[in-house]
């Protein structure tokens, strides 16, 4: 009967942890850059909302 290769199993777990951590950091960075874009869109929406009542008042 073959003995279990615990070193191999441990290495695979470490690699999986590392990969998961990197993906998490990448997703966090994408969210952070995405929030800046969302803030700009919100400001533009705010300008549009301000312009809409002025257009209605003119009509």
C-alpha distance matrix in Angstrom:
0.0 3.8 6.6 9.5 12.5 15.2 17.9 17.6 17.9 20.8 22.5 22.4 24.0 26.6 27.5 27.9 30.1 32.1 32.7 33.8 36.1 37.7 38.3 39.9 42.2 43.2 44.1 46.0 47.9 48.7 50.0 52.1 53.7 54.1 56.0 58.6 59.2 59.5 62.0 64.2 64.0 65.1 68.0 69.0 68.9 71.0 73.6 73.5 74.2 77.1 78.5 78.3 80.8 83.2 83.1 83.8 86.7 88.2 88.1
3.8 0.0 3.8 6.5 8.9 12.0 14.3 14.0 14.7 17.5 19.0 19.1 20.9 23.2 24.1 24.8 27.0 28.8 29.5 30.8 33.0 34.4 35.2 36.9 39.0 39.9 41.0 43.0 44.7 45.6 47.0 49.0 50.6 51.1 53.0 55.5 56.2 56.6 59.1 61.2 61.2 62.3 65.1 66.2 66.1 68.3 70.8 70.8 71.6 74.4 75.8 75.8 78.3 80.6 80.5 81.3 84.2 85.6 85.7
6.6 3.8 0.0 3.8 6.4 8.9 11.5 11.9 12.4 14.8 16.6 17.2 18.6 20.8 22.1 22.9 24.7 26.6 27.7 28.9 30.8 32.4 33.5 34.9 36.9 38.1 39.3 41.0 42.8 43.9 45.2 47.0 48.8 49.4 51.2 53.7 54.6 54.9 57.3 59.5 59.6 60.6 63.4 64.6 64.6 66.6 69.1 69.4 70.0 72.8 74.3 74.4 76.8 79.1 79.2 80.0 82.7 84.3 84.5
9.5 6.5 3.8 0.0 3.8 5.8 8.8 8.9 8.8 11.3 13.4 13.7 14.9 17.2 18.6 19.2 21.0 23.0 24.1 25.1 27.1 28.8 29.8 31.1 33.2 34.5 35.6 37.2 39.1 40.3 41.5 43.3 45.1 45.7 47.4 49.9 50.9 51.2 53.5 55.7 55.9 56.8 59.6 60.9 60.9 62.9 65.4 65.6 66.3 69.0 70.6 70.6 73.1 75.3 75.5 76.3 79.0 80.6 80.8
12.5 8.9 6.4 3.8 0.0 3.8 5.5 5.5 6.6 8.9 10.3 11.1 12.8 14.6 15.8 17.1 18.9 20.4 21.6 23.1 24.8 26.3 27.6 29.1 30.8 32.1 33.5 35.1 36.7 38.0 39.5 41.1 42.8 43.6 45.4 47.8 48.7 49.3 51.5 53.7 54.0 55.1 57.7 58.9 59.1 61.1 63.5 63.9 64.7 67.3 68.8 69.1 71.6 73.7 73.9 74.8 77.5 79.0 79.3
15.2 12.0 8.9 5.8 3.8 0.0 3.8 5.4 5.1 6.1 8.5 9.9 10.6 12.2 14.2 15.3 16.5 18.3 19.9 21.1 22.5 24.3 25.8 26.9 28.6 30.2 31.6 32.8 34.6 36.2 37.4 38.9 40.8 41.7 43.3 45.6 46.8 47.3 49.4 51.6 52.0 53.0 55.6 57.0 57.2 59.0 61.5 62.0 62.7 65.2 66.9 67.2 69.5 71.7 72.0 72.9 75.5 77.1 77.5
17.9 14.3 11.5 8.8 5.5 3.8 0.0 3.8 5.5 5.1 6.2 8.7 10.0 10.5 12.3 14.3 15.3 16.4 18.3 20.0 21.0 22.5 24.4 25.7 27.0 28.5 30.2 31.5 32.9 34.6 36.1 37.4 39.1 40.3 42.0 44.1 45.3 46.1 48.1 50.2 50.8 51.9 54.3 55.7 56.1 57.9 60.3 60.9 61.8 64.2 65.8 66.3 68.7 70.7 71.1 72.2 74.7 76.2 76.7
17.6 14.0 11.9 8.9 5.5 5.4 3.8 0.0 3.8 5.4 5.1 6.2 8.7 9.9 10.6 12.3 14.3 15.3 16.5 18.4 20.0 21.1 22.6 24.3 25.8 26.9 28.6 30.2 31.6 32.9 34.6 36.1 37.6 38.6 40.5 42.7 43.7 44.4 46.7 48.6 49.1 50.3 52.8 54.0 54.4 56.4 58.7 59.1 60.1 62.6 64.1 64.4 67.0 69.0 69.2 70.3 72.9 74.3 74.7
17.9 14.7 12.4 8.8 6.6 5.1 5.5 3.8 0.0 3.8 5.5 5.1 6.3 8.7 9.9 10.6 12.4 14.3 15.4 16.6 18.4 20.1 21.2 22.6 24.5 25.8 27.0 28.6 30.4 31.6 33.0 34.7 36.4 37.2 38.9 41.3 42.3 42.8 45.0 47.2 47.5 48.5 51.2 52.4 52.6 54.5 57.0 57.4 58.1 60.7 62.3 62.5 65.0 67.1 67.4 68.3 70.9 72.5 72.8
20.8 17.5 14.8 11.3 8.9 6.1 5.1 5.4 3.8 0.0 3.8 5.4 5.1 6.2 8.7 9.9 10.6 12.3 14.3 15.4 16.5 18.4 20.0 21.0 22.6 24.3 25.8 26.9 28.6 30.3 31.5 32.9 34.8 35.9 37.4 39.7 41.0 41.5 43.5 45.7 46.3 47.2 49.7 51.2 51.5 53.2 55.7 56.3 57.0 59.4 61.2 61.6 63.9 66.0 66.4 67.4 69.9 71.5 72.1
22.5 19.0 16.6 13.4 10.3 8.5 6.2 5.1 5.5 3.8 0.0 3.8 5.4 5.0 6.1 8.6 9.8 10.5 12.2 14.2 15.2 16.4 18.3 19.8 21.1 22.4 24.3 25.6 26.9 28.5 30.2 31.4 33.0 34.3 36.0 38.1 39.3 40.1 42.1 44.2 44.8 46.0 48.4 49.7 50.2 52.1 54.3 55.0 55.9 58.3 59.8 60.4 62.9 64.8 65.1 66.3 68.8 70.2 70.8
22.4 19.1 17.2 13.7 11.1 9.9 8.7 6.2 5.1 5.4 3.8 0.0 3.8 5.4 5.1 6.1 8.6 9.8 10.5 12.2 14.2 15.3 16.5 18.2 20.0 21.0 22.5 24.2 25.7 26.9 28.5 30.2 31.7 32.5 34.5 36.7 37.6 38.3 40.6 42.6 42.9 44.1 46.7 47.9 48.2 50.2 52.5 52.9 53.9 56.4 57.9 58.2 60.8 62.8 63.0 64.1 66.7 68.1 68.5
24.0 20.9 18.6 14.9 12.8 10.6 10.0 8.7 6.3 5.1 5.4 3.8 0.0 3.8 5.4 5.1 6.2 8.6 9.9 10.5 12.2 14.2 15.4 16.4 18.4 19.9 21.0 22.4 24.3 25.7 26.8 28.5 30.4 31.2 32.7 35.2 36.3 36.7 38.8 41.1 41.5 42.4 45.0 46.4 46.6 48.4 50.9 51.4 52.1 54.6 56.3 56.6 59.0 61.1 61.5 62.4 65.0 66.6 67.0
26.6 23.2 20.8 17.2 14.6 12.2 10.5 9.9 8.7 6.2 5.0 5.4 3.8 0.0 3.8 5.4 5.1 6.1 8.6 9.9 10.5 12.3 14.2 15.2 16.5 18.3 19.9 21.0 22.5 24.3 25.7 26.9 28.7 29.9 31.5 33.6 35.0 35.6 37.6 39.8 40.4 41.4 43.8 45.3 45.8 47.5 49.8 50.6 51.4 53.7 55.4 56.0 58.4 60.3 60.8 61.9 64.4 65.9 66.5
27.5 24.1 22.1 18.6 15.8 14.2 12.3 10.6 9.9 8.7 6.1 5.1 5.4 3.8 0.0 3.8 5.4 5.1 6.1 8.5 9.8 10.5 12.3 14.1 15.4 16.4 18.3 19.9 21.1 22.5 24.3 25.6 27.1 28.2 30.2 32.2 33.2 34.1 36.3 38.2 38.8 40.1 42.4 43.7 44.2 46.2 48.3 48.9 50.0 52.4 53.8 54.4 57.0 58.8 59.1 60.4 62.9 64.2 64.8
27.9 24.8 22.9 19.2 17.1 15.3 14.3 12.3 10.6 9.9 8.6 6.1 5.1 5.4 3.8 0.0 3.8 5.5 5.1 6.1 8.6 9.9 10.6 12.2 14.3 15.3 16.4 18.2 20.0 21.0 22.4 24.2 25.9 26.6 28.4 30.8 31.7 32.2 34.5 36.6 36.9 38.0 40.6 41.9 42.1 44.1 46.5 46.9 47.8 50.3 51.8 52.2 54.7 56.7 56.9 58.0 60.6 62.1 62.5
30.1 27.0 24.7 21.0 18.9 16.5 15.3 14.3 12.4 10.6 9.8 8.6 6.2 5.1 5.4 3.8 0.0 3.8 5.5 5.1 6.1 8.6 9.9 10.5 12.3 14.2 15.3 16.4 18.3 19.9 21.0 22.4 24.4 25.4 26.8 29.2 30.5 30.9 32.9 35.2 35.7 36.6 39.1 40.6 40.9 42.6 45.1 45.8 46.5 48.9 50.6 51.1 53.4 55.4 55.9 57.0 59.4 61.0 61.6
32.1 28.8 26.6 23.0 20.4 18.3 16.4 15.3 14.3 12.3 10.5 9.8 8.6 6.1 5.1 5.5 3.8 0.0 3.8 5.5 5.1 6.2 8.6 9.8 10.6 12.2 14.2 15.3 16.5 18.4 19.9 21.0 22.7 24.1 25.7 27.7 29.0 29.9 31.8 33.8 34.6 35.8 38.0 39.5 40.1 41.9 44.1 44.9 45.9 48.1 49.7 50.4 52.9 54.7 55.2 56.5 58.8 60.2 61.0
32.7 29.5 27.7 24.1 21.6 19.9 18.3 16.5 15.4 14.3 12.2 10.5 9.9 8.6 6.1 5.1 5.5 3.8 0.0 3.8 5.4 5.2 6.2 8.6 10.0 10.5 12.3 14.2 15.4 16.5 18.3 19.9 21.2 22.2 24.3 26.3 27.2 28.1 30.3 32.2 32.7 34.1 36.5 37.6 38.2 40.2 42.3 42.9 44.0 46.4 47.8 48.4 51.0 52.8 53.0 54.3 56.9 58.2 58.8
33.8 30.8 28.9 25.1 23.1 21.1 20.0 18.4 16.6 15.4 14.2 12.2 10.5 9.9 8.5 6.1 5.1 5.5 3.8 0.0 3.8 5.5 5.1 6.1 8.7 9.8 10.5 12.2 14.2 15.3 16.4 18.3 20.1 20.7 22.4 24.8 25.8 26.2 28.5 30.6 31.0 32.0 34.6 35.9 36.2 38.1 40.5 41.0 41.8 44.3 45.9 46.3 48.8 50.8 51.1 52.2 54.7 56.2 56.8
36.1 33.0 30.8 27.1 24.8 22.5 21.0 20.0 18.4 16.5 15.2 14.2 12.2 10.5 9.8 8.6 6.1 5.1 5.4 3.8 0.0 3.8 5.5 5.0 6.2 8.6 9.9 10.5 12.3 14.2 15.3 16.4 18.5 19.6 21.0 23.2 24.7 25.3 27.1 29.3 30.1 31.0 33.3 34.9 35.4 37.0 39.4 40.3 41.1 43.3 45.0 45.7 48.1 49.9 50.5 51.7 54.1 55.6 56.4
37.7 34.4 32.4 28.8 26.3 24.3 22.5 21.1 20.1 18.4 16.4 15.3 14.2 12.3 10.5 9.9 8.6 6.2 5.2 5.5 3.8 0.0 3.8 5.4 5.1 6.1 8.6 9.8 10.5 12.3 14.2 15.2 16.6 18.0 19.9 21.7 22.9 24.0 25.9 27.8 28.7 30.0 32.1 33.5 34.3 36.1 38.1 39.0 40.1 42.3 43.8 44.6 47.2 48.8 49.3 50.7 53.1 54.4 55.2
38.3 35.2 33.5 29.8 27.6 25.8 24.4 22.6 21.2 20.0 18.3 16.5 15.4 14.2 12.3 10.6 9.9 8.6 6.2 5.1 5.5 3.8 0.0 3.8 5.5 5.0 6.1 8.5 9.8 10.5 12.2 14.1 15.4 16.1 18.2 20.4 21.1 21.9 24.2 26.1 26.5 27.9 30.3 31.5 32.0 34.0 36.1 36.7 37.8 40.2 41.6 42.2 44.8 46.6 46.9 48.2 50.7 52.0 52.6
39.9 36.9 34.9 31.1 29.1 26.9 25.7 24.3 22.6 21.0 19.8 18.2 16.4 15.2 14.1 12.2 10.5 9.8 8.6 6.1 5.0 5.4 3.8 0.0 3.8 5.4 5.1 6.1 8.6 9.9 10.5 12.2 14.3 15.0 16.4 18.9 20.1 20.5 22.5 24.8 25.3 26.2 28.7 30.2 30.5 32.3 34.6 35.4 36.2 38.5 40.2 40.8 43.2 45.1 45.6 46.8 49.1 50.7 51.4
42.2 39.0 36.9 33.2 30.8 28.6 27.0 25.8 24.5 22.6 21.1 20.0 18.4 16.5 15.4 14.3 12.3 10.6 10.0 8.7 6.2 5.1 5.5 3.8 0.0 3.8 5.5 5.0 6.1 8.6 9.8 10.4 12.4 13.9 15.3 17.2 18.8 19.7 21.3 23.4 24.5 25.5 27.5 29.2 30.0 31.5 33.7 34.7 35.7 37.7 39.4 40.4 42.7 44.4 45.1 46.5 48.7 50.1 51.1
43.2 39.9 38.1 34.5 32.1 30.2 28.5 26.9 25.8 24.3 22.4 21.0 19.9 18.3 16.4 15.3 14.2 12.2 10.5 9.8 8.6 6.1 5.0 5.4 3.8 0.0 3.8 5.4 5.1 6.2 8.6 9.8 10.7 12.0 14.2 15.9 16.9 18.1 20.2 21.8 22.7 24.2 26.3 27.5 28.4 30.3 32.2 33.0 34.3 36.5 37.8 38.7 41.4 42.9 43.3 44.9 47.2 48.4 49.3
44.1 41.0 39.3 35.6 33.5 31.6 30.2 28.6 27.0 25.8 24.3 22.5 21.0 19.9 18.3 16.4 15.3 14.2 12.3 10.5 9.9 8.6 6.1 5.1 5.5 3.8 0.0 3.8 5.4 5.0 6.1 8.5 9.9 10.2 12.1 14.6 15.3 15.9 18.2 20.2 20.6 21.8 24.3 25.5 26.0 27.9 30.1 30.7 31.8 34.1 35.6 36.2 38.8 40.6 40.9 42.3 44.7 46.0 46.8
46.0 43.0 41.0 37.2 35.1 32.8 31.5 30.2 28.6 26.9 25.6 24.2 22.4 21.0 19.9 18.2 16.4 15.3 14.2 12.2 10.5 9.8 8.5 6.1 5.0 5.4 3.8 0.0 3.8 5.4 5.1 6.1 8.7 9.6 10.5 12.9 14.5 15.0 16.6 19.0 19.9 20.6 22.9 24.6 25.2 26.7 29.0 30.0 30.8 32.9 34.7 35.5 37.9 39.6 40.3 41.6 43.8 45.3 46.3
47.9 44.7 42.8 39.1 36.7 34.6 32.9 31.6 30.4 28.6 26.9 25.7 24.3 22.5 21.1 20.0 18.3 16.5 15.4 14.2 12.3 10.5 9.8 8.6 6.1 5.1 5.4 3.8 0.0 3.8 5.4 5.0 6.3 8.4 9.9 11.2 12.9 14.3 15.7 17.5 18.8 20.1 21.9 23.4 24.6 26.1 28.0 29.2 30.4 32.3 33.8 35.0 37.5 38.9 39.6 41.2 43.3 44.5 45.7
48.7 45.6 43.9 40.3 38.0 36.2 34.6 32.9 31.6 30.3 28.5 26.9 25.7 24.3 22.5 21.0 19.9 18.4 16.5 15.3 14.2 12.3 10.5 9.9 8.6 6.2 5.0 5.4 3.8 0.0 3.8 5.4 5.2 5.9 8.5 10.2 10.8 12.1 14.3 15.8 16.5 18.2 20.2 21.3 22.3 24.2 26.1 26.8 28.3 30.4 31.7 32.6 35.3 36.7 37.1 38.8 41.1 42.2 43.2
50.0 47.0 45.2 41.5 39.5 37.4 36.1 34.6 33.0 31.5 30.2 28.5 26.8 25.7 24.3 22.4 21.0 19.9 18.3 16.4 15.3 14.2 12.2 10.5 9.8 8.6 6.1 5.1 5.4 3.8 0.0 3.8 5.5 4.8 6.0 8.8 9.8 10.0 12.1 14.3 14.9 15.8 18.2 19.7 20.2 21.9 24.2 25.0 26.0 28.2 29.8 30.6 33.0 34.7 35.3 36.7 39.0 40.4 41.3
52.1 49.0 47.0 43.3 41.1 38.9 37.4 36.1 34.7 32.9 31.4 30.2 28.5 26.9 25.6 24.2 22.4 21.0 19.9 18.3 16.4 15.2 14.1 12.2 10.4 9.8 8.5 6.1 5.0 5.4 3.8 0.0 3.8 5.4 5.3 6.9 9.2 10.0 11.0 13.2 14.7 15.5 17.2 19.1 20.2 21.4 23.4 24.8 25.9 27.6 29.4 30.6 32.9 34.3 35.2 36.8 38.7 40.1 41.4
53.7 50.6 48.8 45.1 42.8 40.8 39.1 37.6 36.4 34.8 33.0 31.7 30.4 28.7 27.1 25.9 24.4 22.7 21.2 20.1 18.5 16.6 15.4 14.3 12.4 10.7 9.9 8.7 6.3 5.2 5.5 3.8 0.0 3.8 5.5 5.4 6.8 9.0 10.3 11.4 13.0 14.7 16.1 17.4 18.9 20.5 22.0 23.3 24.9 26.6 27.9 29.3 31.9 33.0 33.7 35.6 37.6 38.6 39.9
54.1 51.1 49.4 45.7 43.6 41.7 40.3 38.6 37.2 35.9 34.3 32.5 31.2 29.9 28.2 26.6 25.4 24.1 22.2 20.7 19.6 18.0 16.1 15.0 13.9 12.0 10.2 9.6 8.4 5.9 4.8 5.4 3.8 0.0 3.8 5.4 5.2 6.3 8.7 10.1 10.7 12.4 14.5 15.5 16.4 18.4 20.2 21.0 22.4 24.5 25.8 26.8 29.5 30.9 31.3 33.0 35.3 36.4 37.4
56.0 53.0 51.2 47.4 45.4 43.3 42.0 40.5 38.9 37.4 36.0 34.5 32.7 31.5 30.2 28.4 26.8 25.7 24.3 22.4 21.0 19.9 18.2 16.4 15.3 14.2 12.1 10.5 9.9 8.5 6.0 5.3 5.5 3.8 0.0 3.8 5.4 4.9 6.1 8.7 9.7 10.3 12.3 14.2 15.0 16.3 18.5 19.7 20.6 22.5 24.3 25.4 27.7 29.2 30.1 31.6 33.6 35.0 36.2
58.6 55.5 53.7 49.9 47.8 45.6 44.1 42.7 41.3 39.7 38.1 36.7 35.2 33.6 32.2 30.8 29.2 27.7 26.3 24.8 23.2 21.7 20.4 18.9 17.2 15.9 14.6 12.9 11.2 10.2 8.8 6.9 5.4 5.4 3.8 0.0 3.8 5.4 5.1 6.5 8.8 9.9 10.9 12.6 14.3 15.4 17.0 18.6 20.1 21.4 23.0 24.6 27.0 28.0 29.0 30.9 32.7 33.8 35.3
59.2 56.2 54.6 50.9 48.7 46.8 45.3 43.7 42.3 41.0 39.3 37.6 36.3 35.0 33.2 31.7 30.5 29.0 27.2 25.8 24.7 22.9 21.1 20.1 18.8 16.9 15.3 14.5 12.9 10.8 9.8 9.2 6.8 5.2 5.4 3.8 0.0 3.8 5.4 5.2 6.3 8.7 10.0 10.7 12.4 14.3 15.5 16.6 18.4 20.1 21.2 22.6 25.3 26.4 26.9 28.9 31.0 31.9 33.1
59.5 56.6 54.9 51.2 49.3 47.3 46.1 44.4 42.8 41.5 40.1 38.3 36.7 35.6 34.1 32.2 30.9 29.9 28.1 26.2 25.3 24.0 21.9 20.5 19.7 18.1 15.9 15.0 14.3 12.1 10.0 10.0 9.0 6.3 4.9 5.4 3.8 0.0 3.8 5.4 5.0 6.1 8.7 9.8 10.3 12.2 14.3 15.0 16.2 18.3 19.8 20.7 23.3 24.8 25.4 27.0 29.1 30.4 31.5
62.0 59.1 57.3 53.5 51.5 49.4 48.1 46.7 45.0 43.5 42.1 40.6 38.8 37.6 36.3 34.5 32.9 31.8 30.3 28.5 27.1 25.9 24.2 22.5 21.3 20.2 18.2 16.6 15.7 14.3 12.1 11.0 10.3 8.7 6.1 5.1 5.4 3.8 0.0 3.8 5.4 5.1 6.3 8.7 9.8 10.5 12.5 14.2 15.2 16.6 18.5 20.0 22.1 23.4 24.5 26.2 27.9 29.3 30.8
64.2 61.2 59.5 55.7 53.7 51.6 50.2 48.6 47.2 45.7 44.2 42.6 41.1 39.8 38.2 36.6 35.2 33.8 32.2 30.6 29.3 27.8 26.1 24.8 23.4 21.8 20.2 19.0 17.5 15.8 14.3 13.2 11.4 10.1 8.7 6.5 5.2 5.4 3.8 0.0 3.8 5.4 5.1 6.2 8.6 9.8 10.7 12.4 14.2 15.4 16.6 18.4 20.9 21.7 22.6 24.7 26.5 27.4 29.0
64.0 61.2 59.6 55.9 54.0 52.0 50.8 49.1 47.5 46.3 44.8 42.9 41.5 40.4 38.8 36.9 35.7 34.6 32.7 31.0 30.1 28.7 26.5 25.3 24.5 22.7 20.6 19.9 18.8 16.5 14.9 14.7 13.0 10.7 9.7 8.8 6.3 5.0 5.4 3.8 0.0 3.8 5.4 5.0 6.1 8.5 9.8 10.4 12.2 14.2 15.2 16.3 19.1 20.3 20.7 22.6 24.7 25.8 26.9
65.1 62.3 60.6 56.8 55.1 53.0 51.9 50.3 48.5 47.2 46.0 44.1 42.4 41.4 40.1 38.0 36.6 35.8 34.1 32.0 31.0 30.0 27.9 26.2 25.5 24.2 21.8 20.6 20.1 18.2 15.8 15.5 14.7 12.4 10.3 9.9 8.7 6.1 5.1 5.4 3.8 0.0 3.8 5.4 5.0 6.1 8.7 9.7 10.4 12.3 14.2 15.2 17.4 19.0 19.9 21.3 23.3 24.8 26.1
68.0 65.1 63.4 59.6 57.7 55.6 54.3 52.8 51.2 49.7 48.4 46.7 45.0 43.8 42.4 40.6 39.1 38.0 36.5 34.6 33.3 32.1 30.3 28.7 27.5 26.3 24.3 22.9 21.9 20.2 18.2 17.2 16.1 14.5 12.3 10.9 10.0 8.7 6.3 5.1 5.4 3.8 0.0 3.8 5.4 4.9 6.3 8.7 9.8 10.6 12.4 14.3 16.3 17.3 18.6 20.5 21.9 23.2 25.0
69.0 66.2 64.6 60.9 58.9 57.0 55.7 54.0 52.4 51.2 49.7 47.9 46.4 45.3 43.7 41.9 40.6 39.5 37.6 35.9 34.9 33.5 31.5 30.2 29.2 27.5 25.5 24.6 23.4 21.3 19.7 19.1 17.4 15.5 14.2 12.6 10.7 9.8 8.7 6.2 5.0 5.4 3.8 0.0 3.8 5.3 5.0 6.2 8.6 9.8 10.5 12.3 15.0 15.7 16.4 18.6 20.4 21.3 22.8
68.9 66.1 64.6 60.9 59.1 57.2 56.1 54.4 52.6 51.5 50.2 48.2 46.6 45.8 44.2 42.1 40.9 40.1 38.2 36.2 35.4 34.3 32.0 30.5 30.0 28.4 26.0 25.2 24.6 22.3 20.2 20.2 18.9 16.4 15.0 14.3 12.4 10.3 9.8 8.6 6.1 5.0 5.4 3.8 0.0 3.8 5.4 4.9 6.1 8.6 9.7 10.4 13.1 14.6 15.2 16.7 18.8 20.1 21.3
71.0 68.3 66.6 62.9 61.1 59.0 57.9 56.4 54.5 53.2 52.1 50.2 48.4 47.5 46.2 44.1 42.6 41.9 40.2 38.1 37.0 36.1 34.0 32.3 31.5 30.3 27.9 26.7 26.1 24.2 21.9 21.4 20.5 18.4 16.3 15.4 14.3 12.2 10.5 9.8 8.5 6.1 4.9 5.3 3.8 0.0 3.8 5.4 5.1 6.3 8.7 10.0 11.6 13.1 14.6 16.0 17.5 19.1 20.8
73.6 70.8 69.1 65.4 63.5 61.5 60.3 58.7 57.0 55.7 54.3 52.5 50.9 49.8 48.3 46.5 45.1 44.1 42.3 40.5 39.4 38.1 36.1 34.6 33.7 32.2 30.1 29.0 28.0 26.1 24.2 23.4 22.0 20.2 18.5 17.0 15.5 14.3 12.5 10.7 9.8 8.7 6.3 5.0 5.4 3.8 0.0 3.8 5.4 5.0 6.2 8.7 10.7 11.1 12.5 14.7 15.9 17.0 18.9
73.5 70.8 69.4 65.6 63.9 62.0 60.9 59.1 57.4 56.3 55.0 52.9 51.4 50.6 48.9 46.9 45.8 44.9 42.9 41.0 40.3 39.0 36.7 35.4 34.7 33.0 30.7 30.0 29.2 26.8 25.0 24.8 23.3 21.0 19.7 18.6 16.6 15.0 14.2 12.4 10.4 9.7 8.7 6.2 4.9 5.4 3.8 0.0 3.8 5.4 5.0 6.1 9.2 10.1 10.4 12.4 14.5 15.4 16.7
74.2 71.6 70.0 66.3 64.7 62.7 61.8 60.1 58.1 57.0 55.9 53.9 52.1 51.4 50.0 47.8 46.5 45.9 44.0 41.8 41.1 40.1 37.8 36.2 35.7 34.3 31.8 30.8 30.4 28.3 26.0 25.9 24.9 22.4 20.6 20.1 18.4 16.2 15.2 14.2 12.2 10.4 9.8 8.6 6.1 5.1 5.4 3.8 0.0 3.8 5.4 5.2 7.0 9.1 10.2 11.1 13.0 14.8 16.0
77.1 74.4 72.8 69.0 67.3 65.2 64.2 62.6 60.7 59.4 58.3 56.4 54.6 53.7 52.4 50.3 48.9 48.1 46.4 44.3 43.3 42.3 40.2 38.5 37.7 36.5 34.1 32.9 32.3 30.4 28.2 27.6 26.6 24.5 22.5 21.4 20.1 18.3 16.6 15.4 14.2 12.3 10.6 9.8 8.6 6.3 5.0 5.4 3.8 0.0 3.8 5.6 6.1 7.0 9.2 10.6 11.5 13.2 15.3
78.5 75.8 74.3 70.6 68.8 66.9 65.8 64.1 62.3 61.2 59.8 57.9 56.3 55.4 53.8 51.8 50.6 49.7 47.8 45.9 45.0 43.8 41.6 40.2 39.4 37.8 35.6 34.7 33.8 31.7 29.8 29.4 27.9 25.8 24.3 23.0 21.2 19.8 18.5 16.6 15.2 14.2 12.4 10.5 9.7 8.7 6.2 5.0 5.4 3.8 0.0 3.8 5.7 5.2 6.3 8.8 10.1 10.8 12.8
78.3 75.8 74.4 70.6 69.1 67.2 66.3 64.4 62.5 61.6 60.4 58.2 56.6 56.0 54.4 52.2 51.1 50.4 48.4 46.3 45.7 44.6 42.2 40.8 40.4 38.7 36.2 35.5 35.0 32.6 30.6 30.6 29.3 26.8 25.4 24.6 22.6 20.7 20.0 18.4 16.3 15.2 14.3 12.3 10.4 10.0 8.7 6.1 5.2 5.6 3.8 0.0 3.8 5.4 5.1 6.3 8.7 10.0 10.9
80.8 78.3 76.8 73.1 71.6 69.5 68.7 67.0 65.0 63.9 62.9 60.8 59.0 58.4 57.0 54.7 53.4 52.9 51.0 48.8 48.1 47.2 44.8 43.2 42.7 41.4 38.8 37.9 37.5 35.3 33.0 32.9 31.9 29.5 27.7 27.0 25.3 23.3 22.1 20.9 19.1 17.4 16.3 15.0 13.1 11.6 10.7 9.2 7.0 6.1 5.7 3.8 0.0 3.8 5.4 4.9 6.0 8.6 9.9
83.2 80.6 79.1 75.3 73.7 71.7 70.7 69.0 67.1 66.0 64.8 62.8 61.1 60.3 58.8 56.7 55.4 54.7 52.8 50.8 49.9 48.8 46.6 45.1 44.4 42.9 40.6 39.6 38.9 36.7 34.7 34.3 33.0 30.9 29.2 28.0 26.4 24.8 23.4 21.7 20.3 19.0 17.3 15.7 14.6 13.1 11.1 10.1 9.1 7.0 5.2 5.4 3.8 0.0 3.8 5.4 5.1 6.3 8.9
83.1 80.5 79.2 75.5 73.9 72.0 71.1 69.2 67.4 66.4 65.1 63.0 61.5 60.8 59.1 56.9 55.9 55.2 53.0 51.1 50.5 49.3 46.9 45.6 45.1 43.3 40.9 40.3 39.6 37.1 35.3 35.2 33.7 31.3 30.1 29.0 26.9 25.4 24.5 22.6 20.7 19.9 18.6 16.4 15.2 14.6 12.5 10.4 10.2 9.2 6.3 5.1 5.4 3.8 0.0 3.8 5.5 5.2 6.5
83.8 81.3 80.0 76.3 74.8 72.9 72.2 70.3 68.3 67.4 66.3 64.1 62.4 61.9 60.4 58.0 57.0 56.5 54.3 52.2 51.7 50.7 48.2 46.8 46.5 44.9 42.3 41.6 41.2 38.8 36.7 36.8 35.6 33.0 31.6 30.9 28.9 27.0 26.2 24.7 22.6 21.3 20.5 18.6 16.7 16.0 14.7 12.4 11.1 10.6 8.8 6.3 4.9 5.4 3.8 0.0 3.8 5.4 5.3
86.7 84.2 82.7 79.0 77.5 75.5 74.7 72.9 70.9 69.9 68.8 66.7 65.0 64.4 62.9 60.6 59.4 58.8 56.9 54.7 54.1 53.1 50.7 49.1 48.7 47.2 44.7 43.8 43.3 41.1 39.0 38.7 37.6 35.3 33.6 32.7 31.0 29.1 27.9 26.5 24.7 23.3 21.9 20.4 18.8 17.5 15.9 14.5 13.0 11.5 10.1 8.7 6.0 5.1 5.5 3.8 0.0 3.8 5.5
88.2 85.6 84.3 80.6 79.0 77.1 76.2 74.3 72.5 71.5 70.2 68.1 66.6 65.9 64.2 62.1 61.0 60.2 58.2 56.2 55.6 54.4 52.0 50.7 50.1 48.4 46.0 45.3 44.5 42.2 40.4 40.1 38.6 36.4 35.0 33.8 31.9 30.4 29.3 27.4 25.8 24.8 23.2 21.3 20.1 19.1 17.0 15.4 14.8 13.2 10.8 10.0 8.6 6.3 5.2 5.4 3.8 0.0 3.8
88.1 85.7 84.5 80.8 79.3 77.5 76.7 74.7 72.8 72.1 70.8 68.5 67.0 66.5 64.8 62.5 61.6 61.0 58.8 56.8 56.4 55.2 52.6 51.4 51.1 49.3 46.8 46.3 45.7 43.2 41.3 41.4 39.9 37.4 36.2 35.3 33.1 31.5 30.8 29.0 26.9 26.1 25.0 22.8 21.3 20.8 18.9 16.7 16.0 15.3 12.8 10.9 9.9 8.9 6.5 5.3 5.5 3.8 0.0
